[in-house]
Amino acid sequence: MAKLEWWQGAVIYQIYPRSFQDSNQDGIGDIPGIIARLDYIKSLAVDAIWISPFFKSPMKDFGYDISDYRDIDPLFGTLADFDELIAQAHKRDIKIIIDQVLSHTSDQHAWFSESRENTSNDKADWYVWADAKDDGTAPNNWLSIFGGPAWQWEPRRKQYYLHNFLTEQPDLNFHNPEVRQAVLDNVEFWLKRGVDGFRLDAINFCYHDAELRDNPAKPVDKRQGRGFSEDNPYAFQYHYYNNTQPENLVFMKAIRALLDQYPGTVSLGEISSEDSLATMAEYTQGGDKLHMGYSFELLTSDYSARYIRETVQGLESQMTEGWPCWAFSNHDVTRVASRWAQASGQSNQQVKMLTALLASLRGSVCMYQGEELGLTEADVAFEDLQDPYGITFWPNFKGRDGCRTPHPWDESLEHAGFSTNKPWLPIADAHQKQAVSQQEADQTSCLNAYREFLNWRKHSPALQVGDITFIETAEPVLAFWRSYQEETVLCCFNLGNHSASMPLDDTHLTELAQISHHSGQVVDQQLNLPAFGCFFAKKHS
């Protein structure tokens, strides 16, 4: 293989630290807990871990509301713990990527505490402040993604401040160069501590329209979005002015210039815009902005070969220079084992197929903790909910707690070995039975299939970094070629819960692997795939 960066084709394992492993038995996961499980992570054959926020925070949005960007919240440990995590992960050849939430802070951040006091202090212009209209209403019609207006009145300044998310998450004013530099300085603090990269949360939200123009209304038949439901008023607008402004591209270049001073580091931008695929391409082209883009396009309820093919092809046609990153699950959406479930009695087979499919797409891959176990969405009772998003929109939308419940380690232990204390979210009975201890001993488990496939993938340059060319197939079959230098691999998947077939008239193929005994068979130039089956073959001349 030619010289490539470590992150190209990497598998990145996302850890939600509150829910991974509790080391001090307070019911909340922490950094020492992650350290204790590094050998398990290494066994998954992943290349890096991405850790959701662990910074000081009032936890109104569970760490995505940061009050101190340069310190660890005591819930999660100390800076010394983090340094030990870096050292121990690197000893195992595991890279560390951390979240950076740059567009907004907590309302408890020292910057905001000063900014809100009056219009003449040193931080007066560090957040997005605006006067009320003559009738006292908000400056414009922008809405918060968590429901309701995106403006909150501050009586001390007699002005409104902008919050694209929770009221407790005021937006920084990136039109101010002092803000931009302070943000970059915070990022560099972690580079100096040895992190290998950043997942940049809501990175297209940094800038707002300086003229504060109203967003136009969206017709009823167009009220579909990624990361919010149609009953959320946020879906009623085209979000042309509250995010994804052209000035943001200049800031992406500043981030890249900083990372270029630390060779081997990487930026992965989370992007949710009116056309996320186009924005992903724009934010990664030219080699002077983000290294990778990541969106919600495959984190939806849409599940068909056609949708996946058209989504990936749509990005491929626009991202001619950048590098994609795909995910089927994360901490904000219903787990894929439930979201795309087709047959309750065959869920394990489907999960194994989806692991192989995701890891076969061109680009890098983010896999969420518990995805390797085939965990389904937990049903969290209203009285146990912690997520303010779910509490607001209950019962139509139950929030994000169902995908954030603690990782099950040992079926024989109370709380599945996550903690000896009551966890911050309950562990589902079904998850207890899917614990690591149970799956370790079962050679046909989702966990062992996950390890098997990712280990096998490491020996295929085509699957890691090759080009992708789709084959037109009938539902529910998805098929494509991956090619790199002298290696060309055919990848076929049956997304349905019944057997399916596709013509296969190429005789220059050698079957490569059986994936957990659900591989297809070629008979008379016809590939027959069992329900949720996979087939991989190498083309030879």
Secondary structure, 3 states (H helix, E strand, C coil): CCCCCCCCCCEEEEECHHHCCCCCCCCCCCHHHHHHCHHHHHHCCCCEEEECCCEECCCCCCCCCCCEEEEECCCCCCHHHHHHHHHHHHHCCCEEEEEECCCECCCCCHHHHHHCCCCCCCCCCCECEECCCCCCCCCCCCECCCCCECEEEECCCCEEEECCCCCCCCEECCCCHHHHHHHHHHHHHHHHCCCCEEEECCHHHCCCCCCCCCCCECCHHHCCCCCCCCCCHHHHECCCCCCCCCHHHHHHHHHHHHHHCCCCCEEEEEECCCCHHHHHHHHHHHHCCCCEEEECCCCCCCCCHHHHHHHHHHHHHHCCCCEEEEECCCCCCCCHHHHCCCCHHHHHHHHHHHHHHHCCCCCEEEEECCHHHCCCCCCCCHHHCCCHHHHHHCCCCCCCHHHCCCCCCCCCCHHHHCCCCCCCCCCCHHHHHCCHHHHHCCCCCHHHHHHHHHHHHCCCHHHHHCEEEEECCCCCEEEEEEEECCEEEEEEEECCCCCEEEECCCCCEEEEECCCCCECEEECCEEEECCCCEEEEEECC
